[in-house]
């Protein structure tokens, strides 16, 4: 996420980090580099100008000049200004209204609006413990209605039926009445999108807004469209009283122009950011954490929250008890740990939240860690229950059978078994001497489950 911008900014700031003092020429050079980095990231020009002017003014002031570590002081200034440009503080959904709270989703076709509707429903169900109803008012694209039905089923929330030929207003009224009768907490309304902004679409959305009186009106926009995303959001904001923006497909956005432009151009906060295709891949947009990630400082708080939300606590407790009882760590446990990692979004999602993780991501691109983890799971799945429990049974003939079952080579099975043995040794230390011993034994190694080539 935002790899290009992150690389340019961190390279510029790294060059100044160890300086005993910063001259005006060095500050001017850094300001030019910052400007180029932001323009290359497709950030809107007025946003670039304001950002660089603020950084430069503060960098030439007493804040840096009197600092014992001016390079660090400049880094702090850039991070603070990035945070402000991104919106300052996180702004959660406002659901403080007599139920059902109505959330109206709008945006262009292809922005990820329908997928985001299902993701938001899941988030509200899981983290807010809300009873959610979703409905599609996109009567022009029957596939959108079916897509939302499938999405609602996948995230276990109620779907209100609609079909092509119905009036969007009639659908919205019926869905709202159903939500009231069933005492549901939230109604999320997915509206029709277009390939471009047109008057008919705007009139229809405005009529839906007037009818439903939503507490939240969220504009969903593809972050990979760069500063065009901010321009489109502004066009919607000029017609509708938007309360926030959702940036989608941020995991594929190497630039970051939309994230940095949309708040200042629209005056509306980014409330959520889509970071993958999975239903759970929707995060609250925390400007300070995003700024830290862009500058290569990670998002440890985000990682802790994600771990608490996605890791199976019961499975973790069972494994801990198993280790304490001396039953040992077997190949089934090893597979479960790798699957937990995949449930958290895989290696990329984990690494980008760690300080310096962006550099590790770049180094691991050729290694294809996601593919290696999937291969490892396939190998373990090709084993019998007895082989998983007693890995020492796996000799030459069994290795050939397991490799054939996974569609891989015997050397891949050998590699996995070596990796398992290393992980088992670490788990023994964990059981015998606690986390401190485990962390020391890890040293600079990659997480368990990573197959080296």
PyMOL commands that set and color helices and strands:
alter all, ss='L'
color gray80, all
select helices_A, chain A and resi 3-14+24-40+45-59+62-65+70-86+113-127+142-154+168-181+199-212+223-225+227-239+250-252+257-266+287-294+300-310+313-324+331-343+346-351+357-364+369-381+385-389+391-393+396-406+410-442
alter helices_A, ss='H'
color red, helices_A
select strands_A, chain A and resi 101-106+132-136+158-160+186-190+216-222+244-248+270-274+282-284
alter strands_A, ss='S'
color yellow, strands_A
deselect
rebuild
show_as cartoon
